[in-house]
Amino acid sequence: MNPDDGDAVVDLVLQGATGPVDAPALRGIEVPPNGVRRIDLARTAPNAQVTAAHLTVVRGRITATARNTWDPLGRGRVTTDFLPADAEPATASLLLGLPAKPAQPTLHLANPGEDEARVSVRFVTKDAVFTPTGAPDIRVAPQSYRAVDLSRLLRGAAAQGVVGIALESSAPVASSVQALVDDDLVLLAPVPPLRRPGAVVVPVGEKTMVLGGAERTGVIHVTAYDAAGKALGDLQVEIGPDRAVSVKPSRRGGRGHRRAPQHLDPGRRVGPGLRREGRAGDAAAAPGGACRRRSRPSGPTSRALSPTSQSSSVG
């Protein structure tokens, strides 16, 4: 989406397990003023292998997201979800909102750099951040993509209470997690830190907000609003480093608003994530808005996408 009155131009580069994928049609994509451009990757750049996408804004500004459809063979249920934006590759990332007992949990990693990246995986619970037994030492080649099956790590008693994944890498990588819950697709991306008041629109029904990534011990004020803007209640939630907190903002549908204390230390931050009960979903709040990313022409942005062998689109 182009929020400005002038044209915007972007380049989209695909990366596979063996390196960049040739897709000339994805270069010089024009996004009209105050308009939306949708690109069906399955048609524009058909590819049997799993790929990641590196989005660069050449001119103007855009916001972007990836819409992925899981269409299993046979009589399986077709399900669609949106992958939140991963603004840029990072050496440390936090993915919150992991559902309990996910099926086919897969970590997607993309390395857009010139050096090999070594990535370590840690799990986040309400009590601690720890390295699971048998966690692999993941290596991602330069300018390539890798998928890691997390099924073995998310089994048994050690996986109980895990609500997020913390990544540390020797080189910047883009990351996401894909899983299924009751045949429903779940997509998670790193949550941006919240250093000042912020908000997120939440789905109707039961949902749980997950807070983590705090640098210091502190208190977060969480206020839930209904669709008419009426406050439904206010909670004060204690949070600290190396753990996560799960909060149910309200049992009623509407909008959820979260804000940090007014006198929050600038060095303190928290990463928010959202998990919807029943049908697991995800969302991340950027300060001052919900589920958004602004790409800047001063540098490229990057993120891992779900398989293009299924139906994926960017818009």
Secondary structure, 3 states (H helix, E strand, C coil): CCCCCCCEEEEEEEEECCEEECCHHHCCEEECCCCCCCEEHHHHCCCCCCCEEEEEEEECCECCCEEEEECCCCCCCCEEEEECCCCCCEEEEEEECCCCCCEEEEEEEEECCCCCEEEEEEEECCCCEECCCCCCCEEECCCEEEEEECCCCCCCHHHCCCCEEEEEEEEEEEEEEEEEECCEEEEECCCCCECCCEEECCCCCCEEEEEECCCCCEEEEEEEECCCCCEEEEEEEEECCCCEEEECCCCCCCEEEEECCCCCCCCCCEEEEEEECCCCCCCCEECCEECCCCECCCCCEEECCCCCCCEEEEC
